[in-house]
Amino acid sequence: MENWILPFIITVIYTIFTIVIGILPGRKMDMTQHKNWGVAGATMGPLMLFFMLGGSQISAYTFMGAPGTAWSNGVSILYVSVYLALMQMVGYLINPRIIRLSRKSNILTQSEAFGVRYESRFVRAFATFAGSLTMVCYAVVQVVGCGYIINVMSGGHIPMWLAEILILIAVFSYVYSSGLASVGWVSIMQGLLMFVIAIIAAFYLCYKFTGDWTWFTTFEKIAEVSPAHLTLPGPTGTWTTAFWSTSILITTVSVWPNFWMAATGGKTEEDARKATTLVPLYQLVMIPMMVVGFVCIFAMKNYTGAMDKVGLTLALESMPWPLVGLMGAGTLAAAQSSCAPLFQCLAFSWTNDVFVPYGLVKDENKGRVQRLMLIPFMFVIILPLSIMNPSNLVNILNVGYGFLGQIFPMILGVFAWPRSTKTGVCTGLAVGLTVTILFTFVWVHPLGIHAGIWGLIFNLPVSILVSLLTKPAKRETLDKFFEKDFLDQAYETA
């Protein structure tokens, strides 16, 4: 029997089990109701919030992109550990306020908050478009990752394109059936599996190739065979200090629309604080997967395949078949736990924040339409891009963060600066997106600075200047977002 068959069977069984777990919550709530499908009826406690917020950040990027980047570029991959920690600090500050907005004003999405705050359906639609650019990039990362997993675990017998179609059908089945509730329940199961298998894989592979259960010998061996992997800009010279630092900065100021919706699904503000405080524990799963990539530096010296496959390939060649099967299932879990909320958020937000405000869908029909919107996003937009596989997983995600970071001035206007105006943030966003696109695809990261930071360098001053020159929102609108004493002290006429 070939060595891939039994691990592949485990991966298939896991996928079927995921579908069943994901479909079940839809039997307990009426998923034709807009709020039930979109934010699980705001019934999620701290445990489910913890797994969903954490699972959305631990993805195919973690199990494939991180080992691949460690193998090819070395310690540059540690930027992920830094920005994930900083993102949780931002989340701790704003997630309770997101729940407060939801309870006080029935605001369910990030774009809806922008539309209400800036008194403009155009702002609401523009923000949906900008956020969707990033979510599509991240969804492509996950679907490509799923394709790699099925392709490798099947011994190459299932081609990437077919693997991507199969996994999209699986995810579609439970997201369509149960919405955000399915994401929450599946994330709990996936989170436990990911955490356990990542730790086992790292310790097992370190021991097999160094004779030491600890990770110290691994880095000592790297220092002997390729010391360039232990310093910036790495052996390829691509991760300069400037690019490494600005990649951390753009990710830190990026607030994901799907994280916003996840927070909205929480029961109380205290639940959001507890979940966000604990999420860094979930993110520890990233470290052992980085270690797997570092082991690949000397264990896979002659590897010539795709960098994102190197960790899985090493596992398939070196670990017992039960562990390989669980590794494949864990990697697939990471990808699914991230792509499912993206699909759900895209469908919900475009229905809620574009089609309904502009009269393209009647309010009473939005519960039905939002579920159907999964089809064009998943199978018409994301699937073809995934089959094209435009770059490695880390590069695709970095491009996405450049776009998402341009929403930062809007976020400031919701949580910190009442004087921000719709004309200001729209002008800044248009300028920021234009600069980001040019510095991503035409003049790539000038001076080694991330294109998204260049976008913000132009976006933020334009937003501030134009806001100061234009009329602020009405006081009754600002009262929904800011405390009365703060408004009285900061802006007497706001």
Secondary structure by P-SEA (a helix, b strand, c coil): cccaaaaaaaaaaaaaaaaaaaaaaaaacccccccccccccccccaaaaaaaaaaaacccccccaaaaaaaccccccaaaaaaaaaaaaaaaacaaaaaaaaaacccccaaaaaaaaaccaaaaaaaaaaaaaaaaaaaaaaaaaaaaaaaaaacccccaaaaaaaaaaaaaaaaaacaaaaaaaaaaaaaaaaaaaaaaaaaaaaaaccccccaaaaaaaaaaccccccccccccccccaaaaaaaaaaaaacccaaaaaaaaacccaaaaaaaaaacccccaaaaaaaaaaaaaccccccccccccaaaaaaaaacccaaaaaaaaaaaaaaaaacaaaaaaaaaaaaaaccccccccccccaaaaaaaacccccccccaaaaaaaccccaaaaaaaaaaaaacaaaaaaaacccccccaaaaaaaaaaaaaaaaaaaccccccccccaaaaaaaaaaaaaaaaaaacccccaaaaaacccaaaaaaccccc
